Every structure is written in structure tokens, then in C-alpha cells.
Amino acid sequence: MVDLLVVDDEKWIRKGVIAKLNKSHLNFGNIYEASDGSEAIKVIEENNPNIVITDIIMPKLDGLELIEYANKLEFDISFIIISGYSEFSYAQRAINLGAKGYILKPITQEKLVSIVEKVIQDERDAEIREHKNYELDMVTKVKRYIIDNYSENITVKGIAEHFSINPNYLSSLFSKETGETITKFINRMRIEEACKILRRSDEPIYNIAFKVGYKDNQYFHRVFKKLKGKTPLDYRNQYKIDVITK
């Protein structure tokens, strides 16, 4: 639900805007009102509305100063400016300050609803891209964490706690983005590293298993055979034969 604040020192304009919004098909949570920028600040601090529709020329604190105030304190608010033709230069300054749009007087139902609807949709679209970026970024971080820590006793629950995220959500997100489970990715990283060690040394296999994060040697053998189709020893011997024949 979108909360909205209407700011105008002329009561009849303020009430008219609110009436038009209430008649629209848009579904708002709360619609607040303020008679000037100073009063609007109090409403913003107490209620943090999603959208503020404000006149530019007002006593005490004008619309531009109101936007500057909200930007300075980093309120997540979309501003829409109400302006007349003679105030167009002010409207341009407001856009430069980050206002999402402006409504030229006289304010019609169609014009008001159209710009508010566009701002709401733009904000929703931005949230979706931002959420998608968060998901892609999270998967990248989890992969990096596993690559850096695969030799440790890492689990899905432990990784989720490290990133302060729900384990079920993390598992679902990782599988959706990569096509494999976190556990499978961990095992794949471990077995690939084990293969490197098997190829370049005669180190005992149980030592290699421990090095790459497996405390249970039999489990290591099962995972290795499942992923490589052969036991660690067969893999090492096959590699030596390949090297000799080459």
C-alpha cells in the first residue's frame, strides 16, 4: 500500500488534489496533508510517506527546500511537484533535485492520476531490478565464500547465518540462479581440488580428503565416485597412465 502526502498552502487546492486521488482507481494506504513545507516535515518524520505531492511556492518552507531536506536526511520519498507556468524554472530545479515529475496547473483528474500512477509503477520497477541485483550479488558472494572456505566444515545453515539470510530462501535462490544446490556446489569445489592434489602428489588419499573438507573418508570416496565415475585411487592411477602414454 502506498502512503501519500499532499502539501499546499492553498486549502482548496490541497483538498481538491486529495479528492481526485480518492476518486481514482489507485489504492492508497494513507493520504496525509500539510499546509506548508514546515508542517510537511513533521508528517514526513512521523509517517515517512512513499510519495509527496507538493506545491513549490509556499510560506515558511517552500517545495524545493522540502525536497532538499528529505534528500539530506535520505528519506526514500518520490516527490511530485505542482507548479504554474510562471514557476517552470522552479520545477526544473526540483527535477534536478530528484523530483520524479511535475503537474502543471490547473490540475485535472486525468493528469494527476496519470503522473501518480507512473511514479508508483516506476518505483515498483526499480524495486524489482534492485531485488534482482541483490539476488545476483548474493549468489556471487556465496560462491566466493564457498571457494574460500570449502576445506572448512561449512553447511547451508552456517553460510546462511554468515550472510544473515534465511537458509530455505538462500537454498532456493542459489538453485534458481545456478541450477545446482549449495551442497552440490560445495562437493564439486572439494572434489575438483582433490583431483588437483591427486594428479600432482602421492599424498595419502585420507589426507587429501581431510584437506578438502571431508572428515569422513568413506563419504569422500562415495562423493568422488559419484562425481567422477571412479574412485580417487583409480583416478590417480588413470592420470599416471595418461601421462606415461603421452
C-alpha positions as CSV (number, residue, x, y, z in Angstrom):
1,M,0.0,0.0,0.0
2,V,1.3,3.5,-1.0
3,D,1.1,6.3,1.6
4,L,0.9,9.8,0.1
5,L,1.3,13.3,1.4
6,V,-0.2,16.4,-0.3
7,V,1.4,19.7,0.6
8,D,-0.1,23.1,-0.5
9,D,-0.8,26.3,1.4
10,E,-4.0,26.8,-0.5
11,K,-6.6,24.7,1.2
12,W,-8.9,24.4,-1.8
13,I,-6.1,23.1,-4.0
14,R,-4.9,20.7,-1.3
15,K,-8.4,19.3,-0.7
16,G,-9.1,19.1,-4.4
17,V,-6.0,17.0,-5.0
18,I,-6.9,14.7,-2.2
19,A,-10.5,14.4,-3.5
20,K,-9.2,13.5,-7.0
21,L,-6.9,10.9,-5.6
22,N,-9.7,9.3,-3.6
23,K,-11.8,9.1,-6.7
24,S,-9.1,7.4,-8.7
25,H,-8.7,3.6,-9.2
26,L,-5.4,3.7,-7.3
27,N,-5.4,2.0,-4.0
28,F,-3.6,4.1,-1.3
29,G,-2.9,3.3,2.3
30,N,-3.0,6.8,3.9
31,I,-3.3,10.2,2.3
32,Y,-1.8,12.9,4.6
33,E,-1.9,16.6,4.1
34,A,0.1,19.7,5.2
35,S,-0.3,23.4,4.6
36,D,3.3,24.2,4.1
37,G,6.8,22.7,4.0
38,S,7.4,23.1,7.7
39,E,4.3,21.2,8.6
40,A,5.2,18.6,5.9
41,I,8.5,17.9,7.6
42,K,6.7,16.8,10.7
43,V,4.4,14.5,8.7
44,I,7.4,13.0,6.9
45,E,9.3,12.4,10.1
46,E,6.3,10.7,11.8
47,N,4.9,8.8,8.8
48,N,7.6,8.5,6.1
49,P,5.1,8.5,3.1
50,N,6.1,6.9,-0.2
51,I,5.1,9.9,-2.4
52,V,4.9,13.6,-1.6
53,I,2.9,15.9,-4.0
54,T,3.9,19.4,-3.1
55,D,3.4,23.0,-4.4
56,I,6.6,24.9,-5.0
57,I,5.8,28.4,-3.7
58,M,4.8,28.2,0.0
59,P,5.5,30.3,3.1
60,K,7.9,29.2,5.8
61,L,9.5,26.4,3.7
62,D,8.9,26.0,0.0
63,G,8.8,22.9,-2.1
64,L,12.4,23.0,-3.2
65,E,13.6,23.3,0.4
66,L,11.4,20.4,1.4
67,I,13.0,18.2,-1.2
68,E,16.5,19.3,-0.1
69,Y,15.6,18.5,3.5
70,A,14.3,15.0,2.6
71,N,17.4,14.3,0.4
72,K,19.8,15.4,3.2
73,L,18.2,13.0,5.7
74,E,18.0,10.3,3.0
75,F,14.2,9.7,3.2
76,D,13.1,7.3,0.5
77,I,10.4,9.5,-1.0
78,S,9.2,10.2,-4.5
79,F,8.4,13.9,-5.0
80,I,5.9,15.2,-7.5
81,I,5.8,19.0,-8.0
82,I,2.7,21.2,-8.5
83,S,3.6,24.3,-10.5
84,G,2.2,27.1,-12.6
85,Y,3.7,28.3,-15.9
86,S,5.4,31.2,-14.2
87,E,7.1,28.7,-11.8
88,F,8.5,26.5,-14.5
89,S,12.1,27.3,-13.7
90,Y,11.5,26.2,-10.1
91,A,10.0,22.9,-11.5
92,Q,13.2,22.4,-13.4
93,R,15.3,22.9,-10.3
94,A,13.0,20.4,-8.5
95,I,13.6,17.8,-11.2
96,N,17.4,18.4,-10.8
97,L,17.0,17.7,-7.1
98,G,15.4,14.3,-7.9
99,A,11.7,15.0,-8.2
100,K,10.0,12.3,-10.2
101,G,7.7,14.6,-12.1
102,Y,5.6,17.7,-12.0
103,I,1.9,18.6,-12.5
104,L,1.1,21.8,-14.3
105,K,-1.8,23.9,-13.0
106,P,-4.7,23.7,-13.5
107,I,-4.7,20.2,-12.0
108,T,-7.1,17.8,-13.8
109,Q,-8.1,14.3,-12.6
110,E,-6.6,12.6,-15.6
111,K,-3.3,14.5,-15.3
112,L,-2.9,13.9,-11.6
113,V,-3.8,10.2,-11.7
114,S,-1.6,9.6,-14.7
115,I,1.6,11.1,-13.1
116,V,1.0,9.4,-9.8
117,E,0.4,6.1,-11.4
118,K,3.6,6.4,-13.4
119,V,5.6,7.3,-10.3
120,I,4.2,4.3,-8.5
121,Q,5.0,1.9,-11.4
122,D,8.5,3.3,-11.8
123,E,9.2,2.8,-8.1
124,R,7.9,-0.8,-8.3
125,D,10.0,-1.5,-11.4
126,A,13.1,-0.1,-9.6
127,E,12.4,-2.3,-6.6
128,I,12.2,-5.3,-8.9
129,R,15.6,-4.6,-10.6
130,E,17.1,-3.7,-7.2
131,H,15.9,-7.0,-5.8
132,K,17.2,-8.9,-8.8
133,N,20.6,-7.2,-8.3
134,Y,20.6,-8.2,-4.7
135,E,19.8,-11.8,-5.6
136,L,22.6,-12.0,-8.2
137,D,25.0,-10.3,-5.9
138,M,24.2,-12.6,-3.0
139,V,24.8,-15.7,-5.1
140,T,28.2,-14.4,-6.2
141,K,29.1,-13.7,-2.6
142,V,28.0,-17.2,-1.5
143,K,30.1,-18.8,-4.3
144,R,33.1,-16.8,-3.3
145,Y,32.6,-17.7,0.3
146,I,32.4,-21.4,-0.6
147,I,35.5,-21.2,-2.8
148,D,37.4,-19.6,0.0
149,N,36.2,-21.9,2.7
150,Y,35.4,-25.3,1.1
151,S,38.1,-27.0,3.3
152,E,36.2,-26.0,6.4
153,N,33.1,-27.6,7.9
154,I,30.7,-25.4,6.0
155,T,27.0,-26.0,5.8
156,V,24.0,-24.3,4.2
157,K,22.8,-23.2,7.7
158,G,26.3,-21.9,8.5
159,I,26.5,-19.9,5.2
160,A,23.0,-18.5,5.8
161,E,24.0,-17.3,9.3
162,H,27.2,-15.8,7.9
163,F,25.1,-13.7,5.4
164,S,22.2,-13.1,7.8
165,I,19.7,-14.8,5.5
166,N,17.0,-17.4,5.8
167,P,18.5,-20.9,4.9
168,N,15.5,-22.0,2.9
169,Y,15.4,-18.8,0.9
170,L,19.2,-19.0,0.3
171,S,18.9,-22.6,-0.9
172,S,16.0,-21.7,-3.2
173,L,17.8,-18.6,-4.6
174,F,21.1,-20.4,-5.2
175,S,19.4,-23.3,-7.0
176,K,17.3,-21.0,-9.1
177,E,20.3,-18.9,-10.2
178,T,22.9,-21.6,-10.7
179,G,20.9,-24.8,-11.5
180,E,22.6,-26.7,-8.6
181,T,22.2,-26.9,-4.9
182,I,24.7,-25.4,-2.5
183,T,25.7,-28.8,-1.2
184,K,26.4,-29.9,-4.8
185,F,28.4,-26.8,-5.4
186,I,30.5,-27.4,-2.2
187,N,31.1,-31.0,-3.2
188,R,32.1,-30.0,-6.7
189,M,34.6,-27.5,-5.4
190,R,36.1,-30.0,-3.0
191,I,36.3,-32.8,-5.5
192,E,38.0,-30.6,-8.1
193,E,40.6,-29.6,-5.6
194,A,41.1,-33.2,-4.6
195,C,41.7,-34.1,-8.2
196,K,44.4,-31.5,-8.5
197,I,46.2,-32.9,-5.4
198,L,45.8,-36.5,-6.7
199,R,47.4,-35.5,-10.0
200,R,50.4,-33.7,-8.6
201,S,51.3,-35.8,-5.5
202,D,51.4,-39.3,-3.9
203,E,49.9,-38.0,-0.7
204,P,47.6,-40.5,1.1
205,I,44.1,-40.3,0.0
206,Y,42.7,-39.9,3.5
207,N,44.9,-36.8,4.0
208,I,43.6,-35.3,0.7
209,A,40.0,-36.0,1.9
210,F,40.7,-34.1,5.1
211,K,42.4,-31.2,3.3
212,V,39.5,-30.6,1.0
213,G,36.9,-30.6,3.9
214,Y,35.8,-34.3,4.3
215,K,36.2,-35.6,7.8
216,D,34.7,-38.9,6.8
217,N,37.0,-40.8,4.3
218,Q,34.3,-43.2,3.2
219,Y,31.9,-40.3,2.4
220,F,34.7,-38.7,0.4
221,H,35.0,-41.8,-1.6
222,R,31.3,-42.0,-2.3
223,V,31.1,-38.4,-3.4
224,F,34.2,-38.7,-5.5
225,K,32.9,-41.8,-7.3
226,K,29.5,-40.2,-7.9
227,L,31.0,-37.1,-9.5
228,K,34.0,-38.6,-11.3
229,G,32.7,-42.1,-12.0
230,K,35.7,-43.8,-10.4
231,T,37.4,-44.0,-7.0
232,P,40.2,-41.5,-6.0
233,L,42.8,-44.2,-6.4
234,D,41.5,-45.2,-9.9
235,Y,41.6,-41.5,-10.8
236,R,45.2,-41.2,-9.7
237,N,46.2,-44.3,-11.5
238,Q,44.4,-43.3,-14.7
239,Y,46.1,-39.9,-14.6
240,K,49.5,-41.6,-14.3
241,I,48.8,-43.9,-17.2
242,D,47.6,-41.0,-19.3
243,V,50.8,-39.1,-18.5
244,I,53.0,-42.0,-19.4
245,T,51.2,-42.8,-22.7
246,K,51.5,-39.1,-23.7
